[in-house]
């Protein structure tokens, strides 16, 4: 039974889509009425919806216009924000250890501290899984954070400037981009890059022929691209990529990444100036040894169907960092944005029940289908499964509208209708006065 003598202390670690939505909605309800104190912990100062990272990497989106400041969100929605990275957990004392936060020079700005909790929600997400591939960490660029995406964009821009200025012929690897992993991120990045590089080269980089000199390749270990999505969606997407002259290699496992390309298990060698690793998922390493909680081989916290961790009823896991059972299916709940959104909504109700001394209810994932955006190229494939009680394949303008609406639903959960409408209107106006690709 939860004591009523003082506000219940809820700590959420991780300000991704699920964690930030949960903190915002808890703040607007329990925090505003002082029934609980809600604290959000994250190692970054700002939030950007992760499915947008491929647009940042390609240069078609300026992250400064879409990032949300955690401190401002906390002030507006009645929760607290702590800047830092979780580095320890004392389950007996019910305290989260947050490491010191340092600036770019290494100087300590905020010291190490411990944050007490009555209920802890861990929502630290996941990152790409390089499977221990030699050279992957040294030579392949991840796409896990806005900083990763901006780093790739800068290197792509520099590669184009360098190639346009040089007198000698291009080397074999120059202006060759290889994307490892043909899930949604890899596929969307390939299509977006095809569009933005052509727009970039139109700004005076006339010594580069985009059709002849710039090449994009997608490499996938599975038998087809988008292996987690319906086969019809995979086939339609691959057809469009090939029409854009994007090379697609399936059944190809990468065995080594080098400074000038990569090798695969079949013996294929692909030259590349830039390699992006967009394959697999892995929860953060620190979860493996955190507080004796049960984890799987991907470092994910193992949870019951109620999202409660198996070894502590006071700790929940949300989103990609948790392995949640999916009754009736051989695999757990997939690591998708819609799953994180659903789990945040479910935990909102669960934590309200917890304050009333009631047990948590089981969570059941509802698959509303899958959408893949291929930028301006009109076919945006979609399979909307349970929405209509069956399967429906959609594409074109209607699918594009539905894809955009996913992001708008995330913003609506954070800001409400009025602000989302006004910001969308302002964005439509400013886009008409700016280059359609980021040039710096």
Secondary structure, DSSP 8 states (H G I E B T S, - for coil): ---SSS-EEEEEE--SHHHHHHHHHHIIIIITTTSEEEEEEESSSEE--GGGHHHHHHTSS-GGGT-EEHHHHHHHTT-EEEES-EEEEETTTTEEEE--EE-TT--EEE--EEEE-SEEEE---EE---TT-BTHHHH-EE-SSHHHHHHHHHHHHHHHHHHHH-SS---TTTTEEEEE--SHHHHHHHHHHHHHHHHHHTTT-TT--HHHH-EEEEE-SSSSSSTTS-HHHHHHHHHHHHHTT-EEE-S--EEEEETTEEEETTS-EEE-SEEEE----EE-GGGGGSTT--B-TTS-EEE-TTSEETTEEEEEE-GGGEEE--TTSSS-----HHHHHHHHHHHHHHHHHHHTT------------EE---TTSS---EE--GGGTS--EE-THHHHHHHHHHHHHHHHHHH-HHHHHHHHHHHHHHHTTS-SS---
